[in-house]
Amino acid sequence: MKKKNSIETSALHSRSFWACMQKRSKICLAGLLACICVIFSGCGSQKSEGKWEDGYYTAIMDEYSHGWKEYVTICVMNNKIVSVEFNARNPSGFIKAWDNAYMKNMNPVSGTYPNRYTRTYAAELLADQSADDIDMIAGASSSGGNFRRLAAAVLECAKKGDTEIAVVATEQE
């Protein structure tokens, strides 16, 4: 007798479980459709309100200069630049700001060195949220000019939401 009751009870629970699941799936489907409508209706207006789309954007010079190819990478969140990296790599991928020998040779002659000026230029872009008024650093003006062009390129990419690496033409001296 107990087995019969447990089988009947199990069948009853199974039927009510599936009936409940059907109701819930209809509610979930309606909720999902509502979410999709909200998402698609919000996309156009959100894009027009902000000047930059969230993401990581990189620009790199097209040629090596003195053995280094400079690049800028920014991260944009909520229409604001939240991080900036400016540096250069040699053909083997070594980072210029990490080159202590380069620093020891450049600092006495120029009064600056890559680890200092790259951070200074990056900090200016982060603070100003613009590449327009980047101050040139004595002894690093060539890199400063490249930084301005690279920063302008990544900001243009951020406007479009284009996360492909932008290649910037090297100015001929």
C-alpha positions in Angstrom: 0.0 0.0 0.0 2.8 2.4 0.8 4.4 1.8 -2.5 1.2 2.6 -4.4 0.8 5.8 -2.5 4.4 6.8 -3.1 4.0 6.1 -6.8 0.7 8.1 -7.0 2.3 10.9 -5.0 5.4 10.9 -7.2 3.2 11.1 -10.3 1.1 13.9 -8.8 4.3 15.8 -8.0 5.7 15.2 -11.4 2.5 16.5 -13.1 2.4 19.6 -10.9 6.2 20.1 -11.5 5.8 20.2 -15.2 2.7 22.4 -15.1 4.7 24.8 -12.9 7.6 24.7 -15.3 5.4 25.5 -18.3 4.0 28.5 -16.4 7.5 29.6 -15.5 8.9 29.1 -19.0 6.2 31.4 -20.4 7.0 34.0 -17.8 10.7 33.6 -18.5 10.2 33.9 -22.2 8.1 37.1 -21.7 10.9 38.5 -19.5 13.6 37.6 -22.0 11.7 39.3 -24.8 11.2 42.4 -22.6 15.0 42.5 -21.8 15.8 42.2 -25.5 13.6 45.1 -26.4 15.1 47.2 -23.7 18.6 46.3 -24.8 18.0 47.1 -28.4 16.1 50.3 -27.8 18.8 51.6 -25.4 21.7 51.0 -27.8 21.1 53.9 -30.1 20.6 56.5 -27.5 23.5 55.3 -25.3 25.9 55.5 -28.2 24.9 59.0 -29.0 25.2 60.3 -25.4 28.9 59.3 -24.9 31.9 60.3 -26.9 33.8 57.0 -26.3 32.7 53.4 -26.2 34.0 51.1 -23.4 37.0 48.9 -24.3 40.7 48.7 -24.8 42.2 50.7 -27.7 45.8 50.5 -29.0 47.8 52.5 -31.6 51.3 51.8 -32.7 53.8 53.6 -34.9 54.3 52.1 -38.3 58.1 52.1 -38.1 60.9 51.7 -35.6 62.8 54.8 -34.5 66.2 54.3 -33.0 65.4 50.6 -32.6 62.0 51.2 -30.8 58.4 51.2 -31.9 56.2 53.3 -29.7 52.6 52.5 -28.8 49.7 53.7 -26.6 47.0 51.6 -25.1 44.0 53.0 -23.2 41.1 51.5 -21.4 37.8 53.4 -21.5 35.0 52.7 -19.0 31.8 54.7 -18.7 32.9 57.3 -21.2 36.1 58.0 -19.3 39.8 57.0 -19.9 40.7 54.9 -16.8 44.1 53.7 -17.8 46.9 54.7 -20.2 50.0 52.9 -21.2 52.6 54.6 -23.3 55.8 52.7 -24.1 58.0 51.3 -26.9 59.2 47.8 -27.8 62.3 46.7 -29.7 62.0 44.0 -32.4 62.5 41.3 -29.7 59.6 42.7 -27.7 61.7 44.2 -24.9 60.0 47.3 -23.3 62.0 50.5 -23.5 61.0 51.8 -20.0 62.6 48.6 -18.5 66.0 49.2 -20.2 68.2 50.4 -17.4 71.3 50.8 -19.6 69.2 53.1 -21.9 68.1 55.1 -18.9 71.6 55.5 -17.5 72.8 56.8 -20.9 69.9 59.0 -21.7 69.3 60.7 -18.3 72.6 62.6 -18.0 72.3 63.9 -21.6 68.5 64.6 -21.8 67.5 65.1 -18.2 64.8 62.5 -18.6 64.5 58.8 -19.5 61.8 56.5 -20.9 60.3 55.3 -17.6 59.8 58.9 -16.5 58.5 60.6 -19.7 56.2 57.7 -20.7 54.5 57.8 -17.3 54.3 61.7 -17.5 52.7 61.7 -21.0 50.3 58.9 -19.9 49.3 60.8 -16.7 48.6 63.9 -18.7 46.2 62.1 -21.1 44.5 60.4 -18.1 44.1 63.7 -16.2 43.0 65.8 -19.2 41.0 63.2 -21.0 42.2 64.8 -24.2 45.3 64.6 -26.4 45.0 68.2 -27.5 47.2 70.0 -24.9 49.9 67.4 -24.1 52.9 69.4 -22.9 56.2 68.4 -24.5 59.0 67.3 -22.2 62.5 68.6 -22.9 64.7 65.7 -24.1 61.7 63.6 -25.1 60.0 65.8 -27.6 60.2 63.3 -30.5 58.4 60.7 -28.3 56.0 63.5 -27.2 55.0 64.2 -30.8 54.5 60.4 -31.4 52.5 60.2 -28.2 50.2 63.0 -29.3 49.5 61.3 -32.7 49.1 57.9 -31.0 46.7 59.3 -28.4 44.7 61.0 -31.1 44.4 57.7 -32.9 43.3 55.7 -29.9 40.7 58.3 -29.0 39.4 58.2 -32.6 39.1 54.4 -32.3 37.3 54.8 -29.0 34.7 57.1 -30.6 34.0 54.4 -33.2 34.3 51.4 -30.8 37.0 50.1 -33.2 39.3 47.8 -31.1 41.6 46.9 -34.0 45.2 48.2 -33.5 45.6 51.5 -35.3 48.8 52.0 -37.2 50.1 55.6 -37.1 52.5 56.9 -39.8 55.9 58.0 -38.6 56.7 61.6 -39.4 59.6 62.0 -41.7 62.4 64.2 -40.3 
